[in-house]
Amino acid sequence: MARPATGKTPNRNVRVPDEIWQGAQQRAAAEGRTLSDVIVSYLRRYGAGRPATARAAAALASPLED
């Protein structure tokens, strides 16, 4: 269940294939995290020039298919 909007951060829209989104939602829930928390964590590391993991760094270096 999503938490209520607080108005502290703007909403963003991204296009993500369903199978990736659903897998990420399941893993985040298993870790007791929200998907938003996971995404913000990765974006902070990416913006700071640090890969989250070696696998994530490889994925970021590869072009994505639409």
Backbone as XML, in Angstrom:
<?xml version="1.0"?>
<chain id="A" units="angstrom">
  <residue number="1" name="MET">
    <atom name="N" x="0.843" y="-1.178" z="0.000"/>
    <atom name="CA" x="0.000" y="0.000" z="0.000"/>
    <atom name="C" x="0.887" y="1.240" z="0.000"/>
  </residue>
  <residue number="2" name="ALA">
    <atom name="N" x="0.558" y="2.165" z="-0.844"/>
    <atom name="CA" x="1.347" y="3.394" z="-0.946"/>
    <atom name="C" x="1.031" y="4.316" z="0.227"/>
  </residue>
  <residue number="3" name="ARG">
    <atom name="N" x="2.033" y="5.066" z="0.619"/>
    <atom name="CA" x="1.796" y="6.019" z="1.699"/>
    <atom name="C" x="1.213" y="7.295" z="1.106"/>
  </residue>
  <residue number="4" name="PRO">
    <atom name="N" x="0.531" y="8.083" z="1.918"/>
    <atom name="CA" x="-0.070" y="9.312" z="1.399"/>
    <atom name="C" x="0.991" y="10.299" z="0.923"/>
  </residue>
  <residue number="5" name="ALA">
    <atom name="N" x="0.653" y="11.058" z="-0.085"/>
    <atom name="CA" x="1.573" y="12.077" z="-0.601"/>
    <atom name="C" x="1.781" y="13.150" z="0.462"/>
  </residue>
  <residue number="6" name="THR">
    <atom name="N" x="3.026" y="13.514" z="0.674"/>
    <atom name="CA" x="3.341" y="14.537" z="1.672"/>
    <atom name="C" x="3.571" y="15.894" z="1.038"/>
  </residue>
  <residue number="7" name="GLY">
    <atom name="N" x="3.791" y="15.920" z="-0.269"/>
    <atom name="CA" x="4.055" y="17.172" z="-0.940"/>
    <atom name="C" x="5.482" y="17.654" z="-0.797"/>
  </residue>
  <residue number="8" name="LYS">
    <atom name="N" x="6.336" y="16.861" z="-0.167"/>
    <atom name="CA" x="7.715" y="17.288" z="0.064"/>
    <atom name="C" x="8.611" y="17.058" z="-1.145"/>
  </residue>
  <residue number="9" name="THR">
    <atom name="N" x="8.275" y="16.101" z="-1.954"/>
    <atom name="CA" x="9.057" y="15.848" z="-3.168"/>
    <atom name="C" x="8.095" y="15.730" z="-4.346"/>
  </residue>
  <residue number="10" name="PRO">
    <atom name="N" x="8.509" y="16.188" z="-5.515"/>
    <atom name="CA" x="7.625" y="16.093" z="-6.681"/>
    <atom name="C" x="7.528" y="14.650" z="-7.173"/>
  </residue>
  <residue number="11" name="ASN">
    <atom name="N" x="6.380" y="14.323" z="-7.752"/>
    <atom name="CA" x="6.215" y="13.022" z="-8.394"/>
    <atom name="C" x="6.951" y="13.040" z="-9.728"/>
  </residue>
  <residue number="12" name="ARG">
    <atom name="N" x="7.530" y="11.908" z="-10.090"/>
    <atom name="CA" x="8.222" y="11.755" z="-11.376"/>
    <atom name="C" x="7.581" y="10.596" z="-12.123"/>
  </residue>
  <residue number="13" name="ASN">
    <atom name="N" x="7.599" y="10.661" z="-13.428"/>
    <atom name="CA" x="7.072" y="9.580" z="-14.253"/>
    <atom name="C" x="8.212" y="8.933" z="-15.019"/>
  </residue>
  <residue number="14" name="VAL">
    <atom name="N" x="8.257" y="7.619" z="-14.976"/>
    <atom name="CA" x="9.238" y="6.874" z="-15.755"/>
    <atom name="C" x="8.538" y="5.709" z="-16.426"/>
  </residue>
  <residue number="15" name="ARG">
    <atom name="N" x="9.104" y="5.260" z="-17.523"/>
    <atom name="CA" x="8.564" y="4.102" z="-18.230"/>
    <atom name="C" x="9.448" y="2.912" z="-17.906"/>
  </residue>
  <residue number="16" name="VAL">
    <atom name="N" x="8.855" y="1.887" z="-17.315"/>
    <atom name="CA" x="9.575" y="0.686" z="-16.907"/>
    <atom name="C" x="8.748" y="-0.522" z="-17.337"/>
  </residue>
  <residue number="17" name="PRO">
    <atom name="N" x="9.369" y="-1.507" z="-17.996"/>
    <atom name="CA" x="8.621" y="-2.707" z="-18.367"/>
    <atom name="C" x="8.019" y="-3.379" z="-17.123"/>
  </residue>
  <residue number="18" name="ASP">
    <atom name="N" x="6.820" y="-3.943" z="-17.290"/>
    <atom name="CA" x="6.097" y="-4.545" z="-16.170"/>
    <atom name="C" x="6.909" y="-5.579" z="-15.410"/>
  </residue>
  <residue number="19" name="GLU">
    <atom name="N" x="7.614" y="-6.458" z="-16.128"/>
    <atom name="CA" x="8.345" y="-7.529" z="-15.435"/>
    <atom name="C" x="9.470" y="-6.976" z="-14.554"/>
  </residue>
  <residue number="20" name="ILE">
    <atom name="N" x="10.085" y="-5.887" z="-14.968"/>
    <atom name="CA" x="11.129" y="-5.257" z="-14.152"/>
    <atom name="C" x="10.493" y="-4.587" z="-12.938"/>
  </residue>
  <residue number="21" name="TRP">
    <atom name="N" x="9.408" y="-3.852" z="-13.164"/>
    <atom name="CA" x="8.732" y="-3.144" z="-12.075"/>
    <atom name="C" x="8.219" y="-4.128" z="-11.019"/>
  </residue>
  <residue number="22" name="GLN">
    <atom name="N" x="7.572" y="-5.187" z="-11.463"/>
    <atom name="CA" x="7.000" y="-6.159" z="-10.534"/>
    <atom name="C" x="8.084" y="-6.880" z="-9.735"/>
  </residue>
  <residue number="23" name="GLY">
    <atom name="N" x="9.167" y="-7.250" z="-10.401"/>
    <atom name="CA" x="10.269" y="-7.891" z="-9.693"/>
    <atom name="C" x="10.884" y="-6.968" z="-8.654"/>
  </residue>
  <residue number="24" name="ALA">
    <atom name="N" x="11.028" y="-5.699" z="-9.017"/>
    <atom name="CA" x="11.591" y="-4.726" z="-8.081"/>
    <atom name="C" x="10.644" y="-4.491" z="-6.907"/>
  </residue>
  <residue number="25" name="GLN">
    <atom name="N" x="9.348" y="-4.444" z="-7.168"/>
    <atom name="CA" x="8.368" y="-4.280" z="-6.090"/>
    <atom name="C" x="8.434" y="-5.453" z="-5.114"/>
  </residue>
  <residue number="26" name="GLN">
    <atom name="N" x="8.531" y="-6.654" z="-5.651"/>
    <atom name="CA" x="8.591" y="-7.846" z="-4.801"/>
    <atom name="C" x="9.847" y="-7.845" z="-3.938"/>
  </residue>
  <residue number="27" name="ARG">
    <atom name="N" x="10.974" y="-7.508" z="-4.535"/>
    <atom name="CA" x="12.219" y="-7.496" z="-3.760"/>
    <atom name="C" x="12.188" y="-6.397" z="-2.695"/>
  </residue>
  <residue number="28" name="ALA">
    <atom name="N" x="11.706" y="-5.221" z="-3.063"/>
    <atom name="CA" x="11.624" y="-4.128" z="-2.096"/>
    <atom name="C" x="10.728" y="-4.533" z="-0.920"/>
  </residue>
  <residue number="29" name="ALA">
    <atom name="N" x="9.588" y="-5.144" z="-1.212"/>
    <atom name="CA" x="8.677" y="-5.572" z="-0.146"/>
    <atom name="C" x="9.343" y="-6.617" z="0.748"/>
  </residue>
  <residue number="30" name="ALA">
    <atom name="N" x="10.082" y="-7.539" z="0.143"/>
    <atom name="CA" x="10.775" y="-8.571" z="0.921"/>
    <atom name="C" x="11.829" y="-7.958" z="1.842"/>
  </residue>
  <residue number="31" name="GLU">
    <atom name="N" x="12.381" y="-6.823" z="1.431"/>
    <atom name="CA" x="13.395" y="-6.127" z="2.241"/>
    <atom name="C" x="12.766" y="-5.117" z="3.195"/>
  </residue>
  <residue number="32" name="GLY">
    <atom name="N" x="11.434" y="-4.996" z="3.174"/>
    <atom name="CA" x="10.756" y="-4.042" z="4.036"/>
    <atom name="C" x="10.950" y="-2.604" z="3.604"/>
  </residue>
  <residue number="33" name="ARG">
    <atom name="N" x="11.141" y="-2.396" z="2.310"/>
    <atom name="CA" x="11.373" y="-1.058" z="1.767"/>
    <atom name="C" x="10.290" y="-0.735" z="0.759"/>
  </residue>
  <residue number="34" name="THR">
    <atom name="N" x="10.149" y="0.539" z="0.442"/>
    <atom name="CA" x="9.264" y="0.932" z="-0.650"/>
    <atom name="C" x="10.093" y="0.983" z="-1.924"/>
  </residue>
  <residue number="35" name="LEU">
    <atom name="N" x="9.424" y="0.840" z="-3.035"/>
    <atom name="CA" x="10.128" y="0.934" z="-4.311"/>
    <atom name="C" x="10.665" y="2.348" z="-4.507"/>
  </residue>
  <residue number="36" name="SER">
    <atom name="N" x="9.947" y="3.334" z="-4.026"/>
    <atom name="CA" x="10.422" y="4.714" z="-4.100"/>
    <atom name="C" x="11.745" y="4.863" z="-3.350"/>
  </residue>
  <residue number="37" name="ASP">
    <atom name="N" x="11.842" y="4.271" z="-2.162"/>
    <atom name="CA" x="13.074" y="4.327" z="-1.379"/>
    <atom name="C" x="14.235" y="3.685" z="-2.144"/>
  </residue>
  <residue number="38" name="VAL">
    <atom name="N" x="13.972" y="2.554" z="-2.780"/>
    <atom name="CA" x="15.004" y="1.861" z="-3.554"/>
    <atom name="C" x="15.475" y="2.737" z="-4.716"/>
  </residue>
  <residue number="39" name="ILE">
    <atom name="N" x="14.526" y="3.307" z="-5.437"/>
    <atom name="CA" x="14.868" y="4.133" z="-6.599"/>
    <atom name="C" x="15.666" y="5.362" z="-6.182"/>
  </residue>
  <residue number="40" name="VAL">
    <atom name="N" x="15.230" y="6.041" z="-5.131"/>
    <atom name="CA" x="15.945" y="7.230" z="-4.654"/>
    <atom name="C" x="17.364" y="6.860" z="-4.221"/>
  </residue>
  <residue number="41" name="SER">
    <atom name="N" x="17.512" y="5.732" z="-3.547"/>
    <atom name="CA" x="18.837" y="5.275" z="-3.110"/>
    <atom name="C" x="19.768" y="5.060" z="-4.300"/>
  </residue>
  <residue number="42" name="TYR">
    <atom name="N" x="19.278" y="4.384" z="-5.324"/>
    <atom name="CA" x="20.095" y="4.152" z="-6.514"/>
    <atom name="C" x="20.417" y="5.458" z="-7.238"/>
  </residue>
  <residue number="43" name="LEU">
    <atom name="N" x="19.430" y="6.346" z="-7.339"/>
    <atom name="CA" x="19.671" y="7.617" z="-8.030"/>
    <atom name="C" x="20.672" y="8.493" z="-7.284"/>
  </residue>
  <residue number="44" name="ARG">
    <atom name="N" x="20.636" y="8.457" z="-5.955"/>
    <atom name="CA" x="21.633" y="9.211" z="-5.180"/>
    <atom name="C" x="23.034" y="8.714" z="-5.492"/>
  </residue>
  <residue number="45" name="ARG">
    <atom name="N" x="23.214" y="7.402" z="-5.483"/>
    <atom name="CA" x="24.529" y="6.826" z="-5.765"/>
    <atom name="C" x="24.952" y="7.141" z="-7.208"/>
  </residue>
  <residue number="46" name="TYR">
    <atom name="N" x="24.033" y="7.014" z="-8.137"/>
    <atom name="CA" x="24.328" y="7.279" z="-9.543"/>
    <atom name="C" x="24.711" y="8.741" z="-9.739"/>
  </residue>
  <residue number="47" name="GLY">
    <atom name="N" x="23.951" y="9.639" z="-9.139"/>
    <atom name="CA" x="24.220" y="11.074" z="-9.252"/>
    <atom name="C" x="25.547" y="11.466" z="-8.626"/>
  </residue>
  <residue number="48" name="ALA">
    <atom name="N" x="25.964" y="10.696" z="-7.619"/>
    <atom name="CA" x="27.242" y="10.969" z="-6.954"/>
    <atom name="C" x="28.409" y="10.286" z="-7.669"/>
  </residue>
  <residue number="49" name="GLY">
    <atom name="N" x="28.098" y="9.576" z="-8.763"/>
    <atom name="CA" x="29.159" y="8.919" z="-9.522"/>
    <atom name="C" x="29.594" y="7.584" z="-8.952"/>
  </residue>
  <residue number="50" name="ARG">
    <atom name="N" x="28.796" y="7.023" z="-8.040"/>
    <atom name="CA" x="29.133" y="5.737" z="-7.433"/>
    <atom name="C" x="28.115" y="4.700" z="-7.874"/>
  </residue>
  <residue number="51" name="PRO">
    <atom name="N" x="28.567" y="3.598" z="-8.445"/>
    <atom name="CA" x="27.619" y="2.538" z="-8.785"/>
    <atom name="C" x="27.098" y="1.865" z="-7.511"/>
  </residue>
  <residue number="52" name="ALA">
    <atom name="N" x="25.837" y="1.481" z="-7.516"/>
    <atom name="CA" x="25.247" y="0.817" z="-6.350"/>
    <atom name="C" x="25.881" y="-0.555" z="-6.142"/>
  </residue>
  <residue number="53" name="THR">
    <atom name="N" x="26.095" y="-1.283" z="-7.202"/>
    <atom name="CA" x="26.758" y="-2.584" z="-7.164"/>
    <atom name="C" x="27.447" y="-2.785" z="-8.503"/>
  </residue>
  <residue number="54" name="ALA">
    <atom name="N" x="28.297" y="-3.772" z="-8.588"/>
    <atom name="CA" x="28.961" y="-4.058" z="-9.861"/>
    <atom name="C" x="27.922" y="-4.433" z="-10.912"/>
  </residue>
  <residue number="55" name="ARG">
    <atom name="N" x="26.906" y="-5.206" z="-10.524"/>
    <atom name="CA" x="25.873" y="-5.611" z="-11.479"/>
    <atom name="C" x="25.074" y="-4.395" z="-11.946"/>
  </residue>
  <residue number="56" name="ALA">
    <atom name="N" x="24.756" y="-3.492" z="-11.013"/>
    <atom name="CA" x="24.015" y="-2.287" z="-11.383"/>
    <atom name="C" x="24.845" y="-1.409" z="-12.302"/>
  </residue>
  <residue number="57" name="ALA">
    <atom name="N" x="26.142" y="-1.320" z="-12.033"/>
    <atom name="CA" x="27.019" y="-0.516" z="-12.871"/>
    <atom name="C" x="27.041" y="-1.074" z="-14.299"/>
  </residue>
  <residue number="58" name="ALA">
    <atom name="N" x="27.087" y="-2.393" z="-14.424"/>
    <atom name="CA" x="27.075" y="-3.011" z="-15.747"/>
    <atom name="C" x="25.747" y="-2.748" z="-16.467"/>
  </residue>
  <residue number="59" name="ALA">
    <atom name="N" x="24.661" y="-2.813" z="-15.717"/>
    <atom name="CA" x="23.341" y="-2.564" z="-16.311"/>
    <atom name="C" x="23.217" y="-1.111" z="-16.760"/>
  </residue>
  <residue number="60" name="LEU">
    <atom name="N" x="23.749" y="-0.189" z="-15.972"/>
    <atom name="CA" x="23.677" y="1.218" z="-16.341"/>
    <atom name="C" x="24.523" y="1.517" z="-17.567"/>
  </residue>
  <residue number="61" name="ALA">
    <atom name="N" x="25.576" y="0.759" z="-17.762"/>
    <atom name="CA" x="26.452" y="0.976" z="-18.906"/>
    <atom name="C" x="25.862" y="0.408" z="-20.192"/>
  </residue>
  <residue number="62" name="SER">
    <atom name="N" x="24.913" y="-0.510" z="-20.076"/>
    <atom name="CA" x="24.291" y="-1.135" z="-21.239"/>
    <atom name="C" x="23.082" y="-0.343" z="-21.682"/>
  </residue>
  <residue number="63" name="PRO">
    <atom name="N" x="22.919" y="-0.170" z="-22.991"/>
    <atom name="CA" x="21.733" y="0.532" z="-23.459"/>
    <atom name="C" x="20.482" y="-0.299" z="-23.172"/>
  </residue>
  <residue number="64" name="LEU">
    <atom name="N" x="19.395" y="0.384" z="-22.814"/>
    <atom name="CA" x="18.130" y="-0.293" z="-22.529"/>
    <atom name="C" x="17.294" y="-0.376" z="-23.788"/>
  </residue>
  <residue number="65" name="GLU">
    <atom name="N" x="16.521" y="-1.437" z="-23.889"/>
    <atom name="CA" x="15.579" y="-1.572" z="-24.995"/>
    <atom name="C" x="14.257" y="-0.960" z="-24.608"/>
  </residue>
  <residue number="66" name="ASP">
    <atom name="N" x="13.573" y="-0.317" z="-25.558"/>
    <atom name="CA" x="12.231" y="0.234" z="-25.286"/>
    <atom name="C" x="11.184" y="-0.822" z="-25.466"/>
  </residue>
</chain>
